[in-house]
Each structure stands twice: as structure tokens, then as C-alpha cells.
Amino acid sequence: MEAGLSPDESRAMGYYFGALLVIGALGWFITEGWDAFTGWQLATIAASYAAVFFLVGRRLWVKPLFRIPGGLLVTVAVCMTPLAV
């Protein structure tokens, strides 16, 4: 057995790390903007991001090569829900 990750595993790790980074960054953005924006503005921003992530994720999900990033984008969209409420 070789030590290390295969190229597919490395790519998947990059996708997972990227999704985690996006979730954290958007959460931080909303937290920083909490005092600068009103409630409806925060909800609109979060819902817009969620809609974009969901639509792109759904589009990627149907392509077999892009199922992991598509699923992660849908996950990011779901993680935007608490920020919109």
C-alpha cells in the first residue's frame, strides 16, 4: 500500500475544505454585518446566496463527475437557512 491520498481523494478533500471555508466565511460575513444591516436585508442576502448555491448544486448533481461538489453546494445552501431566519 502506498502512503498518501489518491488524486480522487485529494480532490474530494479539497471540495470538502472549500465548502467548509465558504460556510464559515458566509457565517462570519453575516455576523459582521449584523449591526450594519436590517433584518430583511440580512434575510435577503442569505436567501439569495442559498438560492444561488442550491441552483448551481442541483445543476452539477446530475453530472456524475460533479456529484460531490454538487452535493456540497446544496449543503452550503442548507447551511444558509439559519442565517436567513
MODELLER restraints for C-alpha pairs under 7 A, 6 or more apart:
rsr = mdl.restraints
at = mdl.atoms
rsr.add(forms.Gaussian(group=physical.xy_distance, feature=features.Distance(at['CA:15:A'], at['CA:69:A']), mean=6.26, stdev=0.5))
rsr.add(forms.Gaussian(group=physical.xy_distance, feature=features.Distance(at['CA:19:A'], at['CA:72:A']), mean=6.32, stdev=0.5))
rsr.add(forms.Gaussian(group=physical.xy_distance, feature=features.Distance(at['CA:19:A'], at['CA:76:A']), mean=6.71, stdev=0.5))
rsr.add(forms.Gaussian(group=physical.xy_distance, feature=features.Distance(at['CA:23:A'], at['CA:76:A']), mean=6.12, stdev=0.5))
rsr.add(forms.Gaussian(group=physical.xy_distance, feature=features.Distance(at['CA:23:A'], at['CA:79:A']), mean=6.98, stdev=0.5))
rsr.add(forms.Gaussian(group=physical.xy_distance, feature=features.Distance(at['CA:42:A'], at['CA:84:A']), mean=6.49, stdev=0.5))
rsr.add(forms.Gaussian(group=physical.xy_distance, feature=features.Distance(at['CA:43:A'], at['CA:84:A']), mean=4.14, stdev=0.5))
rsr.add(forms.Gaussian(group=physical.xy_distance, feature=features.Distance(at['CA:43:A'], at['CA:85:A']), mean=6.48, stdev=0.5))
rsr.add(forms.Gaussian(group=physical.xy_distance, feature=features.Distance(at['CA:46:A'], at['CA:80:A']), mean=5.92, stdev=0.5))
rsr.add(forms.Gaussian(group=physical.xy_distance, feature=features.Distance(at['CA:46:A'], at['CA:83:A']), mean=6.06, stdev=0.5))
rsr.add(forms.Gaussian(group=physical.xy_distance, feature=features.Distance(at['CA:46:A'], at['CA:84:A']), mean=5.03, stdev=0.5))
rsr.add(forms.Gaussian(group=physical.xy_distance, feature=features.Distance(at['CA:47:A'], at['CA:84:A']), mean=6.00, stdev=0.5))
rsr.add(forms.Gaussian(group=physical.xy_distance, feature=features.Distance(at['CA:50:A'], at['CA:77:A']), mean=4.16, stdev=0.5))
rsr.add(forms.Gaussian(group=physical.xy_distance, feature=features.Distance(at['CA:50:A'], at['CA:78:A']), mean=6.97, stdev=0.5))
rsr.add(forms.Gaussian(group=physical.xy_distance, feature=features.Distance(at['CA:50:A'], at['CA:80:A']), mean=5.73, stdev=0.5))
rsr.add(forms.Gaussian(group=physical.xy_distance, feature=features.Distance(at['CA:51:A'], at['CA:77:A']), mean=6.88, stdev=0.5))
rsr.add(forms.Gaussian(group=physical.xy_distance, feature=features.Distance(at['CA:53:A'], at['CA:73:A']), mean=5.35, stdev=0.5))
rsr.add(forms.Gaussian(group=physical.xy_distance, feature=features.Distance(at['CA:53:A'], at['CA:74:A']), mean=6.20, stdev=0.5))
rsr.add(forms.Gaussian(group=physical.xy_distance, feature=features.Distance(at['CA:53:A'], at['CA:76:A']), mean=6.77, stdev=0.5))
rsr.add(forms.Gaussian(group=physical.xy_distance, feature=features.Distance(at['CA:53:A'], at['CA:77:A']), mean=5.33, stdev=0.5))
rsr.add(forms.Gaussian(group=physical.xy_distance, feature=features.Distance(at['CA:54:A'], at['CA:73:A']), mean=6.30, stdev=0.5))
rsr.add(forms.Gaussian(group=physical.xy_distance, feature=features.Distance(at['CA:54:A'], at['CA:74:A']), mean=4.86, stdev=0.5))
rsr.add(forms.Gaussian(group=physical.xy_distance, feature=features.Distance(at['CA:54:A'], at['CA:77:A']), mean=5.46, stdev=0.5))
rsr.add(forms.Gaussian(group=physical.xy_distance, feature=features.Distance(at['CA:57:A'], at['CA:70:A']), mean=3.96, stdev=0.5))
rsr.add(forms.Gaussian(group=physical.xy_distance, feature=features.Distance(at['CA:57:A'], at['CA:71:A']), mean=6.19, stdev=0.5))
rsr.add(forms.Gaussian(group=physical.xy_distance, feature=features.Distance(at['CA:57:A'], at['CA:73:A']), mean=4.80, stdev=0.5))
rsr.add(forms.Gaussian(group=physical.xy_distance, feature=features.Distance(at['CA:57:A'], at['CA:74:A']), mean=5.26, stdev=0.5))
rsr.add(forms.Gaussian(group=physical.xy_distance, feature=features.Distance(at['CA:58:A'], at['CA:70:A']), mean=6.21, stdev=0.5))
rsr.add(forms.Gaussian(group=physical.xy_distance, feature=features.Distance(at['CA:60:A'], at['CA:66:A']), mean=5.56, stdev=0.5))
rsr.add(forms.Gaussian(group=physical.xy_distance, feature=features.Distance(at['CA:60:A'], at['CA:67:A']), mean=6.44, stdev=0.5))
rsr.add(forms.Gaussian(group=physical.xy_distance, feature=features.Distance(at['CA:60:A'], at['CA:70:A']), mean=4.75, stdev=0.5))
rsr.add(forms.Gaussian(group=physical.xy_distance, feature=features.Distance(at['CA:61:A'], at['CA:67:A']), mean=4.65, stdev=0.5))
rsr.add(forms.Gaussian(group=physical.xy_distance, feature=features.Distance(at['CA:61:A'], at['CA:70:A']), mean=4.62, stdev=0.5))
rsr.add(forms.Gaussian(group=physical.xy_distance, feature=features.Distance(at['CA:61:A'], at['CA:71:A']), mean=6.41, stdev=0.5))
